[in-house]
């Protein structure tokens, strides 16, 4: 689910401005893998800690997975996860050194154009001052938060994008199944 949020955002930014290197964090709602009380985590001590009263640093393969679906970003990104005591909706924090100089307004305009065009139904552009609970049930893979991003200079940017790690992810799986069924039907008619 994190990759489904990060990949479209990274693609739009890389296509328009180039990404020299990037770090990402996902502040991720708890899942069934997190423990309700402290116990043996198996992999490491942190993963066994109670998710109800802790912020738990963890790993994520999302940044590496983006390098597999966007080959020009392979080896240019890495990331980590923080599991938080929230039952749904997570956020990706992407910090990137861009190849070209730009402004935050131009970045927002580019993401808005993608959200209204080729990435409609995948990326949503949002200027409302929302929090995680406001986005529960949103089917988009990536909800870009235009009010939450910042730039250090004209090529170093931090972008935030929300995603419903349950409903939103499931919606994209259904979209994939529909797409596959349509392709199978087309192939059967040939």
Number of C-alpha atoms within 10 A of each C-alpha: 18 26 22 21 28 27 21 21 25 24 18 19 18 19 9 17 19 20 23 17 17 21 16 22 24 27 22 27 21 23 16 7 10 21 17 15 12 16 13 13 15 9 8 10 11 19 20 19 20 19 23 17 12 13 18 21 17 16 13 18 13 24 26 18 20 24 18 14 13 15 11 15 22 16 14 17 22 20 20 16 20 18 22 22 18 16 17 20 24 27 25 25 19 23 22 24 19 20 15 14 12 17 15 19 10 12 19 21 14 15 23 19 15 19 23 14 11 10 19 14 15 20 28 23 20 18 11 10 10 13 12 16 13 10 18 18 16 20 22 25 31 32 24 27 21 22 14 16 18 15 15 8 12 13 19 22 20 18 23 23 25 30 32 29 26 19 18 24 22 15 17 18 13 12 13 12 12 12 12 12 12 12 12 11 11 10 9 8 7 5
